[in-house]
Amino acid sequence: MSVFGDYARYYNVLYQDKDYAGEAAYILQCLRACGCIPSTLLDLGCGTGRHALEMARRGIAVTGVDLSETMLQIGRRCISQHGATHGAPLPELLHGDARTVRLGRRFDAVTSLFHVMSYHNTEEAALDALLTAKAHLGQDGVFLFDFWYGPGVMLDPPAERDRRMEDAHTIIERHARPVHRIHDNLVEVHYSIRLIDKASRTQTKLEEMHPMRYWFLPELRHLARSAGMAVVAEGAWLQESLPATAPWNAWMALRCK
């Protein structure tokens, strides 16, 4: 499932405009609506720990797990430099696979964010991720995750996109070319990335492919039942419910039966 190679080193730059603080507030609002006010939280597929840090800044003890050691190294460095949490512990970032990791601990809530569930391309992989969440949930705990939502992808098919971001040292230009494998509910996103060093003007090119599974609610509900979990809420990402016009991004919250 590891698809973040050299790309991982520039992840924070590419998504520097993402509103992690706003998303953390939204996630906690959704958890509260499910009757879950967490003091401990496990984030599966935490990447560079940006969501984890924002949760910690809200007084939650957060543990993050990710398969990319590069992402984790960047996250640990950023957290140590910018990680003021107003008395709460800094997030703990650990190496592991969301499908198989077992920490031997339980948490009030488990999350898996920024479409991590869509990186689980098969029903078997997604079920394994649900079982991991279940294994780490405490009594009345809630697992909340977001994903690419099938109806939204079908109604608004993937298209080529360009993104340009920069920091003090590097300009990053990224072209995304999707290949829609419609019979597999999968979009292969082919990234072509050009890195321009501001000082020397030297250029480096990277190529990566990220296979993304889009999910339909009946599929995920079935997988939840197979994992011994029940759906307690679902909605459009950063909205209160699923609107009539299907969004690309949705979320679901589960609790152990």
C-alpha positions in Angstrom: 0.0 0.0 0.0 3.0 2.3 0.3 2.9 4.7 -2.6 4.6 7.8 -1.2 8.2 7.6 -2.4 10.3 10.8 -3.0 6.9 12.6 -3.2 6.6 12.3 0.5 9.5 14.7 1.1 7.4 17.5 -0.5 4.0 16.5 0.9 3.8 19.3 3.4 4.7 21.9 0.8 2.0 20.7 -1.6 -0.6 20.8 1.0 0.5 23.9 3.0 -2.8 25.6 2.3 -4.9 22.7 3.6 -7.0 23.8 6.6 -5.9 21.1 9.1 -7.1 23.1 12.1 -10.6 23.5 10.6 -10.8 19.9 9.7 -9.7 18.9 13.2 -12.5 21.0 14.7 -15.0 19.4 12.2 -13.8 15.9 13.1 -14.2 16.5 16.8 -17.7 18.0 16.2 -18.7 14.8 14.3 -17.3 12.6 17.1 -19.2 14.6 19.7 -22.4 14.2 17.7 -21.8 10.4 17.9 -21.4 10.7 21.7 -17.6 10.5 21.7 -15.6 13.2 23.5 -12.1 11.7 23.2 -9.1 12.3 25.5 -7.1 9.7 23.5 -7.0 9.2 19.8 -5.3 6.9 17.3 -4.8 8.2 13.7 -4.2 5.5 11.2 -2.3 6.7 8.1 -1.2 9.9 9.9 1.2 11.0 7.2 3.3 13.9 8.5 1.0 14.2 11.6 -0.7 17.5 10.7 -4.1 16.3 11.8 -2.6 14.7 14.9 -0.9 17.9 15.9 -4.1 19.9 15.6 -5.9 17.3 17.7 -3.2 17.5 20.3 -3.5 21.2 20.4 -7.1 20.6 21.5 -6.0 18.7 24.5 -6.1 15.1 23.1 -3.3 12.6 23.6 -2.7 11.4 20.0 -0.8 8.5 18.6 -0.3 8.3 14.8 0.7 5.3 12.7 2.0 5.5 9.1 3.7 3.2 6.6 6.0 5.9 5.2 9.1 6.4 7.4 9.9 9.5 5.3 6.5 11.0 6.2 7.0 10.1 9.9 10.5 11.7 10.0 9.2 14.9 8.5 6.3 14.9 10.9 8.4 14.3 14.0 10.7 17.1 13.0 7.8 19.5 12.4 6.1 18.6 15.7 9.3 19.1 17.6 9.8 22.5 16.0 6.2 23.8 16.0 4.3 21.5 18.2 3.1 23.7 21.1 0.0 21.9 22.5 -0.8 24.1 25.5 0.0 21.4 28.1 -1.1 18.3 26.2 1.5 15.8 25.1 3.0 16.0 21.7 1.7 13.4 19.2 3.5 10.1 19.2 4.2 9.0 15.6 4.9 5.3 15.0 5.8 3.2 12.0 3.2 0.6 11.0 0.7 -0.7 8.5 -2.9 0.4 9.2 -4.0 -3.1 8.0 -1.9 -5.1 10.5 -0.6 -2.9 13.3 -1.5 -3.9 16.9 -0.3 -1.5 19.6 -1.8 -3.3 22.5 -3.6 -0.2 23.6 -7.1 1.1 23.3 -8.3 4.7 22.5 -11.4 6.7 22.9 -11.5 7.4 19.1 -9.7 6.2 16.0 -9.5 8.2 12.8 -8.1 7.6 9.3 -8.1 10.8 7.3 -7.3 12.5 4.0 -8.7 9.5 2.0 -6.5 6.8 3.6 -9.4 4.4 3.2 -9.3 5.0 -0.5 -5.7 3.8 -0.6 -7.1 0.4 0.5 -7.9 -0.7 -3.0 -9.6 -4.1 -2.2 -12.4 -5.2 0.1 -9.9 -7.4 1.9 -7.5 -4.5 2.6 -10.3 -2.2 3.8 -11.7 -4.9 6.1 -8.3 -5.3 7.6 -8.2 -1.6 8.3 -11.6 -1.7 10.0 -10.4 -4.7 12.1 -7.3 -2.7 13.1 -9.6 0.2 14.2 -11.8 -2.2 16.1 -8.9 -3.7 17.9 -7.8 -0.3 19.2 -11.2 1.1 20.2 -12.1 1.4 23.9 -15.7 1.0 25.2 -18.1 3.1 23.3 -15.2 4.4 21.1 -15.8 5.6 17.5 -13.9 5.1 14.3 -14.2 8.0 11.9 -12.8 7.9 8.4 -13.2 9.8 5.1 -13.0 8.4 1.6 -13.6 9.1 -2.1 -17.4 8.7 -2.5 -18.5 6.7 -5.5 -21.6 8.6 -6.7 -19.5 11.9 -6.6 -16.8 10.3 -8.7 -19.3 8.9 -11.2 -21.2 12.2 -11.6 -18.1 14.3 -11.8 -15.5 12.1 -13.5 -11.8 12.6 -12.7 -9.9 15.1 -14.9 -6.3 16.2 -15.3 -5.3 18.9 -12.8 -2.2 21.0 -12.2 -1.0 22.4 -8.8 1.9 24.7 -8.1 3.2 25.4 -4.6 6.5 26.7 -3.2 8.4 27.2 0.0 11.6 29.2 0.7 13.8 26.8 -1.2 11.7 24.9 -3.8 9.0 25.4 -6.4 6.9 22.4 -7.0 4.8 21.9 -10.1 2.6 18.8 -10.1 0.5 17.4 -13.0 -2.1 14.8 -12.1 -3.4 12.5 -14.9 -6.2 10.1 -13.9 -6.9 6.8 -15.4 -10.4 5.7 -14.5 -10.7 1.9 -14.2 -14.5 2.1 -13.9 -15.1 -1.6 -13.6 -12.8 -1.8 -10.6 -14.1 1.4 -8.9 -10.6 2.6 -9.1 -8.8 5.8 -10.3 -5.1 5.5 -11.0 -3.7 9.0 -10.4 -0.4 9.4 -12.3 1.6 12.3 -10.8 4.4 14.1 -12.8 6.2 16.4 -10.4 8.9 19.0 -11.3 11.0 20.4 -8.6 12.9 23.7 -9.2 15.6 24.7 -6.7 15.3 28.4 -6.2 19.0 29.0 -5.6 20.5 27.0 -8.4 17.5 26.7 -10.7 18.3 23.0 -11.2 15.3 20.9 -11.9 14.3 17.4 -10.8 11.5 15.3 -12.1 9.5 12.6 -10.1 6.8 10.2 -11.3 4.4 8.3 -9.0 1.1 6.5 -9.4 -1.5 6.5 -6.6 -4.3 4.0 -7.1 -7.4 5.3 -5.3 -10.5 3.2 -4.6 -13.8 5.1 -4.5 -16.4 3.5 -2.2 -20.2 3.3 -2.2 -22.1 3.4 1.1 -23.6 -0.1 0.8 -20.1 -1.5 0.3 -18.7 0.1 3.4 -21.8 -0.7 5.5 -21.3 -4.4 4.5 -17.6 -4.3 5.4 -18.5 -2.7 8.7 -20.9 -5.5 9.5 -18.3 -8.1 8.5 -15.9 -6.4 11.0 -18.5 -6.6 13.8 -19.1 -2.8 13.7 -22.2 -0.7 13.2 -22.6 2.6 11.4 -23.5 5.5 13.7 -23.2 8.4 11.3 -22.2 9.3 7.7 -22.1 12.5 5.7 -20.4 14.7 3.2 -17.0 15.8 4.2 -17.1 19.2 6.0 -20.9 19.2 5.7 -23.6 18.1 8.0 -25.2 15.5 5.8 -25.1 13.9 2.3 -26.5 16.5 -0.1 -28.7 15.7 -3.1 -25.7 16.5 -5.3 -23.1 13.9 -4.5 -19.7 15.1 -3.3 -16.4 13.5 -4.0 -15.5 13.2 -0.4 -17.6 11.6 2.4 -17.1 10.3 5.9 -18.4 7.5 8.0 -18.4 6.8 11.8 -18.5 3.3 13.2 -18.8 1.8 16.6 -18.2 -1.8 17.8 -21.3 -3.9 18.2 
